[in-house]
Amino acid sequence: MLKKILIVEDEHDVIKLLKYNLEKEGFKVSYTTDGSLALAEIRRDEPDLVILDLMLPGLDRFSWNSRPALTKRTIFCGPGGWKKPVRTSSTALWG
């Protein structure tokens, strides 16, 4: 079974780059450009990992962190680079 990754990003060039490379590595990738829509997508089809832009319409990192069940499977990206939360369980995805 393919591992599912959800990209939550409002810059289409970033989405295109991530999606291409992740699919090339064998992941099933979906994306949305809005944080509120991301929550609906997660409820509909829970991904194994979420790549979340730090500042985007509808939801930001600080609102996301108030949902611990989501935070444990999230990698944050933004102007300062990639940020991985302390409470991650990504070894299940990669290992």
Contacts in CASP RR format, 6 or more apart in sequence:
PFRMAT RR
TARGET T0000
AUTHOR 0000-0000-0000
METHOD contacts of the structure
MODEL  1
MLKKILIVEDEHDVIKLLKYNLEKEGFKVSYTTDGSLALAEIRRDEPDLV
ILDLMLPGLDRFSWNSRPALTKRTIFCGPGGWKKPVRTSSTALWG
2 26 0 8 1.000
2 27 0 8 1.000
2 28 0 8 1.000
3 26 0 8 1.000
3 27 0 8 1.000
3 28 0 8 1.000
3 48 0 8 1.000
3 49 0 8 1.000
3 93 0 8 1.000
4 27 0 8 1.000
4 28 0 8 1.000
4 29 0 8 1.000
4 30 0 8 1.000
4 45 0 8 1.000
4 46 0 8 1.000
4 47 0 8 1.000
4 48 0 8 1.000
4 49 0 8 1.000
5 22 0 8 1.000
5 27 0 8 1.000
5 28 0 8 1.000
5 29 0 8 1.000
5 30 0 8 1.000
5 47 0 8 1.000
5 48 0 8 1.000
5 49 0 8 1.000
5 50 0 8 1.000
5 51 0 8 1.000
6 29 0 8 1.000
6 30 0 8 1.000
6 31 0 8 1.000
6 32 0 8 1.000
6 38 0 8 1.000
6 41 0 8 1.000
6 42 0 8 1.000
6 47 0 8 1.000
6 49 0 8 1.000
6 50 0 8 1.000
6 51 0 8 1.000
7 15 0 8 1.000
7 18 0 8 1.000
7 19 0 8 1.000
7 29 0 8 1.000
7 30 0 8 1.000
7 31 0 8 1.000
7 32 0 8 1.000
7 50 0 8 1.000
7 51 0 8 1.000
8 31 0 8 1.000
8 32 0 8 1.000
8 33 0 8 1.000
8 34 0 8 1.000
8 35 0 8 1.000
8 38 0 8 1.000
8 50 0 8 1.000
8 51 0 8 1.000
8 52 0 8 1.000
8 53 0 8 1.000
8 56 0 8 1.000
8 59 0 8 1.000
9 15 0 8 1.000
9 18 0 8 1.000
9 31 0 8 1.000
9 33 0 8 1.000
9 51 0 8 1.000
9 52 0 8 1.000
9 53 0 8 1.000
9 56 0 8 1.000
9 77 0 8 1.000
10 33 0 8 1.000
10 34 0 8 1.000
10 53 0 8 1.000
10 56 0 8 1.000
10 57 0 8 1.000
11 53 0 8 1.000
12 33 0 8 1.000
14 53 0 8 1.000
14 77 0 8 1.000
15 31 0 8 1.000
15 33 0 8 1.000
18 29 0 8 1.000
18 31 0 8 1.000
18 51 0 8 1.000
19 29 0 8 1.000
19 31 0 8 1.000
22 29 0 8 1.000
23 29 0 8 1.000
30 41 0 8 1.000
30 45 0 8 1.000
30 47 0 8 1.000
32 38 0 8 1.000
32 41 0 8 1.000
33 56 0 8 1.000
33 57 0 8 1.000
34 56 0 8 1.000
34 57 0 8 1.000
34 58 0 8 1.000
34 59 0 8 1.000
35 56 0 8 1.000
35 57 0 8 1.000
35 58 0 8 1.000
35 59 0 8 1.000
36 58 0 8 1.000
36 59 0 8 1.000
38 50 0 8 1.000
38 52 0 8 1.000
38 59 0 8 1.000
39 59 0 8 1.000
41 47 0 8 1.000
42 50 0 8 1.000
42 70 0 8 1.000
47 73 0 8 1.000
48 73 0 8 1.000
48 92 0 8 1.000
48 93 0 8 1.000
49 73 0 8 1.000
49 74 0 8 1.000
49 75 0 8 1.000
49 90 0 8 1.000
49 93 0 8 1.000
50 70 0 8 1.000
50 73 0 8 1.000
50 74 0 8 1.000
50 75 0 8 1.000
51 74 0 8 1.000
51 75 0 8 1.000
51 77 0 8 1.000
52 61 0 8 1.000
52 64 0 8 1.000
52 74 0 8 1.000
52 75 0 8 1.000
52 76 0 8 1.000
52 77 0 8 1.000
53 76 0 8 1.000
53 77 0 8 1.000
53 78 0 8 1.000
54 60 0 8 1.000
54 61 0 8 1.000
54 76 0 8 1.000
54 77 0 8 1.000
54 78 0 8 1.000
54 79 0 8 1.000
54 83 0 8 1.000
55 61 0 8 1.000
55 78 0 8 1.000
61 76 0 8 1.000
64 70 0 8 1.000
64 71 0 8 1.000
64 74 0 8 1.000
65 71 0 8 1.000
65 85 0 8 1.000
68 87 0 8 1.000
71 85 0 8 1.000
71 87 0 8 1.000
72 85 0 8 1.000
72 87 0 8 1.000
72 88 0 8 1.000
72 89 0 8 1.000
73 88 0 8 1.000
73 89 0 8 1.000
73 90 0 8 1.000
73 93 0 8 1.000
74 85 0 8 1.000
74 88 0 8 1.000
75 82 0 8 1.000
75 83 0 8 1.000
75 84 0 8 1.000
75 85 0 8 1.000
75 88 0 8 1.000
75 90 0 8 1.000
76 82 0 8 1.000
76 83 0 8 1.000
76 84 0 8 1.000
76 85 0 8 1.000
77 83 0 8 1.000
84 90 0 8 1.000
END
